[in-house]
Amino acid sequence: MPASTTTAPAVLTAKALLLDMDGTLVNSDAVVERCWREWAVSHGLDPEEALKVVHGRQGYATMAILLPDRPMELNHAENAVMLARETADTDGVVPIGGAPEFMRAIAGLPHALVTSADAALASARMEAARLPLPEVRVTAECVEASKPHPEGFLKGAAALGVDPADCIVFEDSAAGIAAGKAAGMRVIGIGPRAAKHSPAAHVPDLASVEVAAAPDGSIHLTLTPAA
């Protein structure tokens, strides 16, 4: 009889949770792909190659990678246009599996949203997915550097008054996972993109995460990995 391949649930403990949005709480891939495919074609780029680097970064940083010889001020100008378009387009924006239940479970616990979206886009997508906006938010306007720079996660930890080593990051993208690691935090990877980038733990979605508050104020996360 073959040996079982079932992996036992893992338990991680933290004092605060830092949450990416796109691909982690909200599935916005339909909008992202529509907007960035059109942008790539308009600049003579291969859309499939462009989509390999768009996730997790602010738009200007993606543009700088795809068009490295272009002035950065033009990237910032086109990013503003892109943000406005993405904010207006919520068709197909839905919660990641388990996200509504997860957000209810952490409502009274220390947590923050740390996203490459600006405040307007974050509000639009969280509302479209019918998810509550965390009280503490680090959006694009709050940072000087885009993920994979750790600035956003470090600011989130500071806003919550928690040491970075006591924070757990939830992320789906290569840039976001790199940012969490650079901040000295453990990272739980969410979904198929995350599995390739060596997070501390990986789950298929938030339905695989059980949250419990301990008497000492810490947060216990029980993770059921993909079968």
C-alpha positions as CSV (number, residue, x, y, z in Angstrom):
1,M,0.0,0.0,0.0
2,P,1.6,3.4,-1.0
3,A,2.6,5.8,1.8
4,S,0.2,8.7,2.5
5,T,1.2,12.0,1.0
6,T,-1.1,14.0,3.3
7,T,0.7,16.9,5.0
8,A,-0.2,17.8,8.5
9,P,-1.5,21.3,9.2
10,A,1.1,23.8,10.3
11,V,0.7,26.3,13.1
12,L,2.3,29.8,13.0
13,T,2.1,32.4,15.8
14,A,2.3,36.2,15.3
15,K,1.4,39.4,17.0
16,A,0.1,41.1,13.9
17,L,-0.9,40.3,10.3
18,L,0.1,42.3,7.2
19,L,-2.2,41.7,4.2
20,D,-1.6,42.3,0.6
21,M,-4.8,42.9,-1.4
22,D,-4.7,41.8,-5.1
23,G,-4.3,38.0,-5.3
24,T,-4.4,37.7,-1.6
25,L,-7.7,39.1,-0.4
26,V,-9.2,40.0,-3.8
27,N,-9.1,38.2,-7.1
28,S,-8.7,41.1,-9.6
29,D,-6.8,39.2,-12.2
30,A,-9.5,39.8,-14.9
31,V,-9.1,43.6,-14.6
32,V,-5.3,43.6,-14.3
33,E,-5.0,41.4,-17.4
34,R,-7.4,43.6,-19.4
35,C,-5.7,46.8,-18.6
36,W,-2.1,45.6,-18.9
37,R,-2.6,43.6,-22.1
38,E,-3.9,46.8,-23.7
39,W,-1.1,48.9,-22.3
40,A,1.5,46.3,-23.5
41,V,0.1,46.1,-27.0
42,S,-0.1,49.9,-27.3
43,H,3.7,50.0,-26.6
44,G,4.6,47.2,-28.9
45,L,5.3,44.7,-26.1
46,D,4.3,41.1,-25.8
47,P,1.3,41.0,-23.4
48,E,2.2,37.6,-22.1
49,E,5.7,38.7,-21.1
50,A,4.3,41.9,-19.5
51,L,1.9,39.9,-17.4
52,K,4.8,38.0,-15.9
53,V,6.0,41.1,-14.0
54,V,2.9,43.2,-13.3
55,H,1.7,41.4,-10.1
56,G,2.7,42.9,-6.8
57,R,4.3,46.1,-8.0
58,Q,3.1,49.6,-8.4
59,G,2.4,50.3,-12.1
60,Y,5.3,52.8,-12.6
61,A,7.7,50.1,-11.3
62,T,6.3,47.6,-13.8
63,M,6.7,50.1,-16.6
64,A,10.3,50.8,-15.7
65,I,11.1,47.1,-16.0
66,L,9.3,46.7,-19.3
67,L,10.6,50.0,-20.8
68,P,13.9,50.5,-19.0
69,D,15.1,53.4,-21.3
70,R,12.0,55.5,-20.8
71,P,12.0,58.6,-18.4
72,M,10.5,57.7,-15.0
73,E,8.3,60.8,-15.1
74,L,6.5,59.3,-18.1
75,N,6.0,56.0,-16.1
76,H,4.5,58.0,-13.3
77,A,2.1,59.9,-15.6
78,E,0.9,56.7,-17.3
79,N,0.6,54.9,-14.0
80,A,-1.9,57.6,-12.9
81,V,-3.9,56.9,-16.0
82,M,-3.7,53.2,-15.4
83,L,-4.8,53.6,-11.7
84,A,-7.9,55.6,-12.8
85,R,-8.9,53.0,-15.3
86,E,-8.4,50.1,-12.9
87,T,-10.4,51.9,-10.2
88,A,-13.3,52.4,-12.6
89,D,-13.3,48.8,-13.8
90,T,-14.4,46.3,-11.1
91,D,-16.0,43.8,-13.5
92,G,-14.9,40.3,-12.4
93,V,-13.4,41.5,-9.0
94,V,-14.3,38.8,-6.4
95,P,-13.0,37.8,-3.0
96,I,-10.3,35.1,-2.8
97,G,-11.7,31.8,-1.4
98,G,-12.2,32.1,2.3
99,A,-11.5,35.9,2.4
100,P,-14.9,37.0,3.9
101,E,-14.6,34.5,6.8
102,F,-10.9,35.3,7.3
103,M,-11.6,39.0,7.5
104,R,-14.3,38.4,10.1
105,A,-12.0,36.2,12.1
106,I,-9.2,38.9,12.3
107,A,-11.6,41.8,12.8
108,G,-10.6,42.3,16.5
109,L,-6.9,41.4,16.0
110,P,-3.9,43.6,15.0
111,H,-3.7,43.7,11.2
112,A,-3.1,46.1,8.3
113,L,-3.5,46.3,4.6
114,V,-0.2,46.8,2.7
115,T,-1.0,47.1,-1.0
116,S,0.6,48.5,-4.1
117,A,-2.8,50.0,-5.0
118,D,-3.5,53.6,-4.2
119,A,-6.3,54.4,-1.7
120,A,-9.0,54.9,-4.3
121,L,-8.2,51.6,-6.0
122,A,-8.0,49.7,-2.7
123,S,-11.4,51.0,-1.7
124,A,-13.0,50.2,-5.0
125,R,-11.7,46.6,-5.1
126,M,-12.4,45.8,-1.5
127,E,-15.9,47.2,-1.9
128,A,-16.5,45.3,-5.1
129,A,-15.4,42.1,-3.3
130,R,-17.6,43.0,-0.3
131,L,-14.7,42.9,2.1
132,P,-14.1,45.4,4.9
133,L,-11.2,47.8,4.6
134,P,-8.8,47.4,7.5
135,E,-8.5,50.5,9.7
136,V,-4.7,50.5,9.2
137,R,-3.7,50.8,5.6
138,V,-0.4,51.3,3.8
139,T,-1.3,52.2,0.2
140,A,0.8,53.5,-2.7
141,E,0.7,57.1,-1.5
142,C,2.3,56.1,1.8
143,V,5.6,54.8,0.4
144,E,8.5,56.1,-1.6
145,A,9.4,52.6,-3.0
146,S,7.3,49.9,-4.5
147,K,7.5,46.2,-3.6
148,P,9.8,44.3,-3.6
149,H,11.2,47.0,-1.4
150,P,10.2,46.3,2.2
151,E,9.1,49.9,3.1
152,G,5.4,49.2,2.9
153,F,5.5,46.2,5.3
154,L,7.9,48.0,7.7
155,K,5.5,50.9,7.8
156,G,2.6,48.6,8.4
157,A,4.4,47.0,11.4
158,A,5.3,50.4,12.8
159,A,1.7,51.6,12.5
160,L,0.6,48.6,14.5
161,G,3.4,49.1,17.0
162,V,4.7,45.5,16.4
163,D,8.3,44.4,15.8
164,P,8.7,43.1,12.2
165,A,9.9,39.7,13.4
166,D,6.5,39.3,15.2
167,C,4.5,40.0,12.0
168,I,3.3,37.5,9.4
169,V,2.7,38.7,5.8
170,F,0.1,37.3,3.5
171,E,1.2,37.6,-0.2
172,D,0.7,36.1,-3.6
173,S,3.3,37.6,-5.8
174,A,7.1,37.3,-6.3
175,A,7.6,41.0,-5.5
176,G,5.4,40.9,-2.4
177,I,7.0,37.8,-1.0
178,A,10.5,39.3,-1.6
179,A,9.3,42.5,0.2
180,G,8.0,40.6,3.2
181,K,11.3,38.6,3.5
182,A,13.4,41.8,3.2
183,A,11.4,43.3,6.0
184,G,12.4,40.3,8.2
185,M,8.9,38.8,8.3
186,R,7.6,35.4,7.8
187,V,5.4,35.1,4.6
188,I,2.4,32.9,4.0
189,G,2.0,32.5,0.3
190,I,-1.5,32.5,-1.1
191,G,-2.5,30.8,-4.4
192,P,-0.6,29.4,-7.3
193,R,1.8,32.3,-8.0
194,A,3.2,32.3,-4.5
195,A,4.2,28.6,-4.5
196,K,7.2,29.3,-6.8
197,H,8.8,31.9,-4.5
198,S,9.6,30.0,-1.3
199,P,7.3,31.6,1.3
200,A,7.6,30.2,4.8
201,A,4.3,28.4,4.2
202,H,1.9,28.1,1.3
203,V,-1.9,27.6,1.1
204,P,-4.2,27.5,-1.9
205,D,-6.5,30.2,-0.5
206,L,-7.7,31.8,2.8
207,A,-10.2,29.0,3.3
208,S,-7.1,27.0,4.3
209,V,-6.3,29.4,7.2
210,E,-7.9,29.1,10.6
211,V,-7.4,32.0,13.0
212,A,-7.4,31.9,16.8
213,A,-6.6,34.5,19.4
214,A,-4.5,33.2,22.3
215,P,-4.9,34.5,25.9
216,D,-1.5,36.3,25.7
217,G,-2.7,38.4,22.8
218,S,-0.9,36.4,20.1
219,I,-2.5,35.2,16.9
220,H,-2.4,31.5,16.1
221,L,-2.8,30.5,12.4
222,T,-3.5,26.9,11.5
223,L,-2.7,26.3,7.9
224,T,-4.0,23.4,5.9
225,P,-1.7,23.0,2.8
226,A,-2.9,22.0,-0.6
227,A,-3.6,18.3,-1.0
